[in-house]
Amino acid sequence: MNILLKALTAEPFPDFNLCISLLDDRPVNSNPDEPDPLPVLLPLLTNLYNLLHQCRFPSFWTFYHSDDLESLRENYIIECVGFEDAVREVAARAMKATFTRIGLERLGTYVGLSGSLEV
């Protein structure tokens, strides 16, 4: 799971899609007492990836902080040190390539720090 999370933050490179394509080759879960979380979490991760890939950063942060992703944040993303900062870097690279000037409020929505940016 951590590899998929790291690959998600490698946008615009194809790392996430490459990891997804390799999932067919993974071994079957041999421990019946511990269910495989991937079938439940993969659609959520794919949705996050699509929002990043489409540069829909405010929607990404809204979905990221939603109740639907609480389990993912508390059980997996917490182990992926620097995940949120890496996503902010993805947004910053896209903004740098797109804008010559941007307001603080808009910048805050893109990097998931609405209301906490000051001059």
C-alpha positions in Angstrom: 0.0 0.0 0.0 2.8 2.4 0.8 4.3 1.9 -2.6 1.0 3.0 -4.2 0.8 6.0 -2.0 4.4 7.1 -2.9 3.6 6.4 -6.6 0.6 8.7 -6.3 2.8 11.6 -5.3 5.1 11.1 -8.4 2.6 12.8 -10.6 3.0 13.7 -13.5 5.1 10.6 -14.0 3.3 7.3 -14.7 4.5 5.6 -11.5 1.0 5.0 -10.2 -0.4 3.4 -13.4 2.7 1.2 -13.6 2.2 0.0 -10.0 -1.5 -0.7 -10.8 -0.5 -2.8 -13.8 1.8 -4.9 -11.6 -1.0 -5.7 -9.2 -2.1 -8.6 -11.4 1.2 -10.3 -10.7 1.0 -10.1 -6.9 0.6 -13.3 -4.8 -2.8 -14.2 -3.4 -3.3 -13.3 0.3 -2.4 -16.5 2.2 -3.7 -15.4 5.5 -7.5 -15.8 5.7 -7.7 -14.0 9.1 -6.4 -10.8 7.6 -8.5 -9.7 4.6 -6.8 -8.0 1.7 -7.5 -4.2 2.0 -6.6 -3.5 -1.6 -10.0 -4.2 -3.3 -11.6 -1.6 -1.0 -8.9 1.0 -1.1 -7.9 0.8 -4.8 -10.9 2.7 -6.1 -10.3 5.4 -3.5 -6.6 5.7 -4.5 -7.5 5.7 -8.1 -9.9 8.6 -7.5 -7.2 10.5 -5.6 -4.8 9.9 -8.5 -7.3 11.1 -11.1 -8.0 14.3 -9.2 -4.2 15.0 -9.0 -3.7 14.1 -12.6 -6.4 16.4 -13.7 -5.0 19.2 -11.5 -8.3 19.4 -9.5 -6.4 20.2 -6.3 -9.3 21.7 -4.2 -11.4 18.6 -5.0 -8.4 16.4 -4.2 -8.1 18.0 -0.7 -11.9 17.8 -0.1 -12.0 14.1 -0.9 -8.7 13.5 1.0 -10.2 14.9 4.2 -13.6 13.2 3.7 -14.9 10.5 6.0 -14.6 8.0 3.1 -10.8 8.2 3.4 -10.5 8.3 7.2 -9.4 4.6 7.3 -6.9 5.2 4.6 -5.5 8.2 6.4 -5.3 6.6 9.8 -4.0 3.2 8.7 -1.8 3.8 5.7 -1.1 7.4 4.9 0.1 8.0 8.4 2.9 5.5 7.7 3.9 7.3 4.5 6.0 10.1 5.8 5.7 13.3 3.9 2.7 12.3 1.8 0.8 15.6 2.2 3.9 17.6 1.5 4.7 15.5 -1.6 1.1 16.2 -2.9 1.7 19.9 -2.2 4.8 19.7 -4.3 2.8 18.2 -7.2 0.4 21.1 -6.9 3.2 23.7 -6.7 4.9 22.3 -9.8 1.6 22.5 -11.7 0.9 26.1 -10.4 4.4 27.2 -11.3 3.9 26.0 -14.9 0.4 27.6 -15.1 0.4 30.9 -13.2 2.5 34.0 -13.3 0.6 35.3 -10.2 -1.8 33.7 -7.8 -3.7 35.0 -4.8 -3.1 33.5 -1.4 -6.6 32.3 -1.0 -6.5 30.4 -4.3 -3.0 29.1 -3.5 -4.3 27.8 -0.2 -7.1 25.8 -1.8 -4.6 24.2 -4.2 -2.1 23.1 -1.5 -4.7 22.1 1.1 -3.9 24.9 3.5 -6.9 27.2 3.1 -7.0 30.0 5.7 -3.6 29.2 7.1 -1.4 31.1 4.6 -0.1 34.5 5.5 2.1 37.1 3.8 
